[in-house]
């Protein structure tokens, strides 16, 4: 099974745009790139899915990366800084389940979700989401309807206050399951 993991998750980072300069191959989570590369301006996701972060230790702005080539992601995503860390997103088979709450510490209105929601206000008449409990699956939450704007990755666990996690956005308005396969 370990062999499958290595075949399933692979990303190659390059110091310069267009896959130039020194490179580093990664097959899992990568908390701080600075010890391997002084900067990262392009990368290739050979297999699997990852979240990229513009600060070490999985902090800062986030971006979902699936298989493909990213020759100049800074212009593509509008980032002013390089990728500093990345996290592998494990494949999930089975149901997806998450409870979203209007206020922090699981307060206020609550709704249980098992599928994507492109507009929380239209579906639930809920104009704020400040905490959640992810029971099954991996999810992306977006600050704007229709899966636009800044995003944040949620794996199974309790999230009592998004502001304490470094989220500086006003609120989340759409949610989507991460259903991409490994290949």
Residue, then its C-alpha position, 0 to 999 in steps of 0.5 A: x500500500x505504501x507503493x500506491x501512496x508514492x505513485x498516487x501523490x507526486x508534485x515537482x517544484x521549480x525555482x523559476x517560471x516555466x519549469x526552470x532552475x533547481x527543482x524538488x520532487x515531493x510525494x506528501x506534505x511539505x511544511x517549509x520549502x525554504x530548506x530545499x528551494x529559495x523560491x518556487x515559481x512553477x510546478x507540475x502535479x504529476x498525480x494526486x491533489x494538493x493544497x498550496x500555501x503562500x506561508x510555511x506550515x500550511x498558513x496564508x492564502x490557499x489554492x487547490x492544485x490538481x494534476x497539471x502544469x503550472x508554469x507561472x501560477x503567480x500570474x494565474x492566481x494573482x499571488x504576490x508571494x511564492x508557494x512556501x508549503x503544500x499539503x497532500x489531499x488524500x483520496x476519499x471513497x464513501x460519503x461526504x458529510x459536514x455540518x456548517x454553523x452560522x456562528x463560532x463554536x457551533x452556534x446559531x443556525x446549523x445545516x448538514x451537507x452531503x453534497x456541493x453548495x454553490x450558494x449558501x444564501x440561496x439554499x439555506x437562507x444563511x448569510x454567514x458560516x463561522x464554524x463547521x464539523x467535517x465528519x466525512x470527506x475533504x471539502x473546499x469552502x469559498x468566500x463567494x458564491x459559485x466557488x469563487x474567491x479565496x478558498x480554505x481546505x477542510x479535512x475531517x475534524x471540528x473547526x470552532x472559529x475560522x478567524x482563529x485559523x487565520x481566515x481573514x475573509x468575511x465569510x464563506x458562501x459556497x462549499x464543494x467536495x474534493x472528489x478528484x481521483x488520484x490519476 
